[in-house]
Each structure stands twice: as C-alpha cells, then as structure tokens.
Amino acid sequence: MIRFAHVHKEFTRTGAALADVTFQVAKGEFVFLTGPSGAGKSTILKMIYAAERPTTGEVVVAGHAMSTLGGRDVALLRRKLGVVFQDFRLLEDRSAEANVAFALEVTGAPADTIAPKVARLLTQVGLASKATSFPGELSGGEQQRVAIARALVNDPMVLIADEPTGNLDDRATRGVFQLLREINAAGTAVMMATHDIELIKRADFRTIEVNRGKIVLDSATDAPPAGAA
Amino acid sequence: MLALREAVRGLRRAPLLSALSVTTIAFSLFAFGLFGLVAINIRQTLQQVEERVEIRAFIAEGTPIEASSALLGDVQAFPEVQSAMLVSPRDALERARSELKEFADIFEEGLLPSSIDVHLREGFRDPVTMRAVAARLDAYDFVDEVRYGEEWVEKLYRLRTIAGLAGTTLGVTFAVVAMIIIGATIRMTVLARTREIEVMRLVGATDGFIRAPFLIEGCVKGVLGGACALLLTYVAHQALTRWVMSASFFDTRLAVLGLASGALLGLLGSAVSVGRHLRER
C-alpha cells in the first residue's frame, strides 16, 4: 500500500529532513507515526500525498511511484487517499454538509450521488444532527469529525492524519480516535502522526518513531533498525 | 456548471473585493480608452489632411488637348494613383476664385494654366513616392512645372510617423500597466481563497478544475470593467465634444473590441495569478 525505500529529503534552506527512511504499510494496517517536533513526521506524510517529493529514494503509494507522478496523477492519487490535519482546514463559510459535499463536487462525483453520500458520511462520524451547522458553530472535536467525513468521500485506501487530536481535549481526542479505529476496522489503512504517547500506549498499534529525519523505532520489526541513533 | 456556481459564489462572497477588481479593471481600461480616443482622433485628422495632399502638374500653354488627355490616361494608369483630373484654365480660375474669395477680382481669364491634379492612394502618400511620381510627370516635355508642397508633405509624414510610434509605445505601455494592475487585483482574490484551493487540491481536484471558476470570475470582472470603462470613456467624449471640440468616438467594432479586451485581460490576469499560485504550492 505504502512503500518508502531509502528515502532522503533535503530542503534548500533547512537542509536534510529525512535520511534513509525505509518502511512499508500494508493494506488495512493502523500505524502511529511519532517523534518530537521537527523530526520529519509531516514530511513523511506529505510525501504520501505527494505534496513533497523525495530527493533520492523511492516512494510508492497505492501503486503510484512518486518519481514518475505527473500533475494529473497527483490528483488521481489523492482521490485514493484521505487527509486530515490538526487545524481541520474546513471552509468557514460553508456548512458541515457543504464542506463534505464540496470534496465530492470538485472530484466530479455524479450530482445525484452527493446528497445521500454526504448524509451517510455525517451519520458515520456522528454528526447527522449538525449537518447544517457552520464550522464556527461546532466544537473542535466536531470540526475534526467533519474533516474526517470529508476525507472519506472517495472511500480512500489510506487515511493520513497529521496530529488529528493535537487541538482537542481528552474527551474529543478519545472520540476522534475511536472514529479512526472504526474506519480502520472497515478496511481503510490509517497512518496517524501524533505526539500523544498515552494514546499510542493504550491502542497497541504498530508505531514508527522518527527522530532527526531517521526511523529510530519500528515496532513491526520489534527492534530499532541497524545504525539508528 | 459547478465552476460557474463557484465563480458566482466567489463574486458574491467578497463583494467589496469583487467591486475593487471591477473598478481597477474599469479605470485601467478607461485610461487606455482615453488614450485610444486621442489616438484615433489624431489619426483621423492626419488622414483627412493627407487626403487633401495632391500633386499638380501644370501644362504648358498651347499644348494640344489630345496630349493633355494622353498624359491624363498615363497618370491614371500609375499604380500609386487613386485619381487624376484634367483641370482647364477656366476651371482653375473658378476654383481660385472660390478658394480665395477676397482676391476674386484680381484673377483674370487666362491667368492660370491648365493642370493635371493627382491624388495618390493611401499608403503611397509618403514623400519618396510623391517625389517619384512628380519626377515622372515632370519628364513630359509639355509639363511646365510640378508642385506638391514637398516641405509640407515631409513635415506631415514625419508627424504621422512620430504619432504612430508614440501611439504604439504608449498603447503597449498602457496595456502592460493595465495587465499588471488587473493581475495584482485578481491575485488578491486568489489569495483570499487559498484555503479553498488547498482543500480542492487535497481531495484530488485537477488543476484545470481548480482554475475554471477563477477564469470565469476573471472574465466576468473583465467584461464588467470593460463596460464601465466604455461608459466612462463615452461620458468623457461627450464632455469633450460639448465643451472643448468635436471628436470622434469608437465605432461598434472598436467598442466590442474594448469589451473583448476587458474579458481577455480578466481571463489572462486570472490564469497567470492562479497558475502562479498553483505552482507555488
């Protein structure tokens, strides 16, 4: 599903962001990506949805190799993924249902399929009763649920979540995490970047830890890779 | 359809910004329109003056009418010649009396010689061609003298060249400045919708799909701005005609061209702004 092979990433201004990153994520897997701020978590996630390209090495996501990805291929790849962020990134001037519908409209979904799908997704994330509310009228947890519903519109193979609970209180965090588990249980692979050690411990999913651009722990291999700091 | 809906939404959501864009486009095109108005009037005036320029070949006294007629036939066959006319001494006298009324009683019968008056085609009224045609006429034995106001023609031609060059330079400058201003205004609307573009890209909308509403919006603003500019130019023209001097206004073709330029400027400005935004992200 996701394959990183000896990936290096250099930024012109800030230097090396990733060094020799190698890992694979299988279909339907749930993976935590953790590590301190600036460790390279977001860079890894950005490479998965093709917002960044590796300087060297290979990244393959859902059968798309980043090295050969053209402009239109990026759009097609992203239709196989769902992405959520810490800051939700909702359109403030549209209701919850309009935010979700927007993602379907701009990817060319048939008009008659949009309303039922939006209703189903909002029900799935527990927000059917707040479909007409605007983001400003929703709590942080509810906004993140709308963002997750939007990420699910194209029935993604992988859900990328970059610190999805970073702005939420404990109760909302538990709710959003439970939702991500349910999505994963339904067959979607989830890759979630988080600082929340308690959450990682409680869940007992595979954990990849990065530090200074290197993988220092991958619980799937049960030991730090050779040469890791 | 969605692109159209999003374009309308974009216009309605930020009415102040939209109005600012339209106003900027309108004033940029208004400046261009005023310049255009001056340019077409100068051009028209010069053309009118040019049309009056003629070469006059005076025929020697006693030349048989057959020879003069043969010369007229020759001249009419010159490729540069638009029209040529044989003017008899009597006609020359009539003309002189009507053109210079205060000296009408001075002109006497037989004072003026007959002549062949030649008008050149448009595009052949430059000093070099006029000199060449005059020389060809002068080569005939029975042509006494050829006059065409050489110095005056050269001045007129120089004026036309300068006006043409200045017009092109100023026109291009105005167009470029208008495009830069319009591009910057549209960039503001693009920046105001950064989040929307980001979401579109994130969920897998193609760049073409993302561009479409902005292009429609730019085009609509361009047409509205163009229409306002046309109206302002018309008002300025009316004021000029009423209080200063009579001047020509754009014909329908030029007015439509003005609106089309507005649409094109809006479209290009949007295309460049969105393109730049998409490349930067």
Interface residues (C-beta under 8 A of the other chain):
Chain A: Y49 G71 R72 A75 L76 L77 R78 R79 V83 R89 L91 E92 D93 F102 A103 E105 V106 T107 G108 R150 A151 V153 N154
Chain B: L2 R13 R195 E196 E198 V199 M200 R201 L202 V203 G204 A205 T206 D207 F209 I210
